Amino acid sequence: MANDEQGFLFDLDGTLMDSVYQHVVAWSEALQSVGLAIPVWRIHRRIGMSGGLFARALQRESPIPITDELREQLNTLHTAAFERHLVNVRPLPGTRELLQRLTDEDVPWAIATSGRARTAMPMIETIGLDMSKMKIVTRDVVPYAKPNPDLFLEGARQIGLPPEKCFVIGDSIWDILAARRAGSLAVGVLSGGYGENELVQAGAFRVFEDPAHLDRGLFELGVRI
Amino acid sequence: MANDEQGFLFDLDGTLMDSVYQHVVAWSEALQSVGLAIPVWRIHRRIGMSGGLFARALQRESPIPITDELREQLNTLHTAAFERHLVNVRPLPGTRELLQRLTDEDVPWAIATSGRARTAMPMIETIGLDMSKMKIVTRDVVPYAKPNPDLFLEGARQIGLPPEKCFVIGDSIWDILAARRAGSLAVGVLSGGYGENELVQAGAFRVFEDPAHLDRGLFELGVRI
């Protein structure tokens, strides 16, 4: 039985890397430094969505106009703050083992993140696998980030499978929405801090705790390894 | 119609103060600095529970023994890390207005937090109300923190109402469990980052977004103001 009929497209933050809370706090710091006090839980709910969409959503709650200049400034402030927190960011339990197993068993997979290469690559490096052999799709190479389907469509293209044959693994509502728009089957993980019900309600076919749990439960997705 | 038959017992972190994510990151930093890499979302799920219970739960996942000395060290490291983040902590939207309204209308209320006075008091000060007139119950004055009912029972005692006449307002499962053990009616807020379904499933009678939303919806709790 060939395994090449199933592929995996992984979100990065909160799915493979334990980086959501550092992103949340970095955004909070960036927003506060320009005088915007957005409650932190509302930022958490928006991690993983595109920066442009985030800025538009922000505009609805902001007393000051979010100009293109301010948006650029916020992106720069967030990146700088996140880089300060990067030293505390680790891969989630099971990330390395899961990706190694899929590689060993010739199950194609890619990483598709709303983040820029600049912040994503140093994190992916800490997983400890050969990056030259990985397919990695970042915000830099597609016109729109999540919840648009572009990142997952490009990931599917790179692994040579139609998106309908790919599972999308993500921790946030944006991953699941983007997966559905791409025509892929979404699978949730709790490791980004969303509640299980929210992910199921958005359309996750299954929810695992983290990559280690998914690794043990791959057979539940019909993966014959 | 007298309003003195209803009282409010408020959790602090994530309920009145936008401090949950800073606590999460502070715990993560403290744990990492002694070599314990607990995924951050699992820390989030435990914010608001007593430190002793947290240490016991930690023991089940830790490769090293959590001795009393290590526990003390972790508490000290967490407090120091949280104090570094304190500059970014703000009251949640509506906190001041809600507490002022209850005060003006002679509805008795108290704050009951699993935290120590040392970290709680500087936060409460930023709400901008007269602290000398507030009833504040911290971990320092009860034998057990949440989800034991002690903090809420002491809060009810201080405002002179039986706990069955008090609403407990909290953002976490621990608040709701402690409220139920105290015999109070629990009301959830989303501002600590838990999902609505989780709070309802734990037994929250109603869930509001944050203090501002609760302030507008007080009538839904039968408060005649």
Interface residues (C-beta under 8 A of the other chain):
Chain A: G14 D18 V20 Y21 Q22 V24 V25 S28 E29 Q32 A37 P39 V40 W41 H44 H85 N88 R90 L92 P93 L190 S191 G192 G193 Y194 G195 N197 E198 Q201 D210
Chain B: G14 D18 V20 Y21 Q22 V24 V25 S28 E29 Q32 A37 P39 V40 W41 H44 H85 N88 R90 L92 P93 L190 S191 G192 G193 Y194 G195 N197 E198 Q201 D210
